[in-house]
Amino acid sequence: MSRIRRFTLAQRLFHLLLMLSFMTQAATGLGRMYIETKWGSLVASFFGGYELSLTIHKWVGLFMLSLLGAHIIYVLATIEWRGFPRRLLGPDSLLPHKDDLKQALGHLGWMLGLAPLPRLDRWTYWEKFDYWAVFWGLFILGGTGLLLFNPVASSRLLPGWGLNVTLWVHRIEAALAMAHIFVIHFFIGHLRRENFPMDLVMFEGSVDRAKLSHERPAWVERLQREGRLEDLQTLPKPFPWRAAYYIFGYAAMIACLFLFVGALAYSRLVTW
């Protein structure tokens, strides 16, 4: 079975580290926030209780910011500067441009049965939204988190009410990020009919060629014109690896949905 490589090993490892750190932040943050409920106490107990959850939350937060810094360096190192800035608006770029709006409207028309399916290229409009949402979220969560890391020191820069607003912004942004990742991202990535029972591309790094030709025909045709398609061909992972990916992936989804449903169920018992 012929497959086309879509993500490099470095990109997949980055996604894995970001996913695990985000899940840890969600669990430790919710455990502390809901500590007065049985559910919150249960979540916090997995990390050693209330105080240790805060310590883990702080240091994993710094690790996430270091991932952001490493990613920015990686992006700057991989930009084809000879084609700058034209390359930044090309089909291999994740920068949004006017064609994404046309693609989104065409996709909506297809879902309503009013238009043919848009010919998607390497990146879709929803993938670009996910990518930039991470930047937006990490800058807001990271900035407010740094101020809350040592509130005594931060009180020299902000009045008491400023730290209260900082905590409120931190929690609201975290709630938005969890809702998007645990519901929308999971559904689009894994539970759509085209991807069910799971899209393994971020684990395997490759996609079946026939599926790719159906979902992203513009990218496949462009790779053929440029003579790069054959270079990206690869073999599927052995069955034990695929089984491990499914087990790990569903364990992560179940854990995240446990956090999301629990947070909703007990939300009336906490003060934001």
Secondary structure, DSSP 8 states (H G I E B T S, - for coil): --EEE-S-HHHHHHHHHHHHHHHHHHHHHHHHHTTTSHHHHHHHHTTTSHHHHHHHHHHHHHHHHHHHHHHHHHHHHHS-GGGTTGGGGSTT--S--HHHHHHHHHHHHHHTTSS------SS-HHHHHHHHHHHHHHHHHHHHHHHHHSHHHHTTTS-HHHHHHHHHHHHHHHHHHHHIIIIIIHIIIIISTTTTT---HHHH-EEEHHHHHHH-HHHHHHHHHHT-TGGGEE----HHHHHHHHHHHHHHHHHHHHHHHHHHHTGGGS--
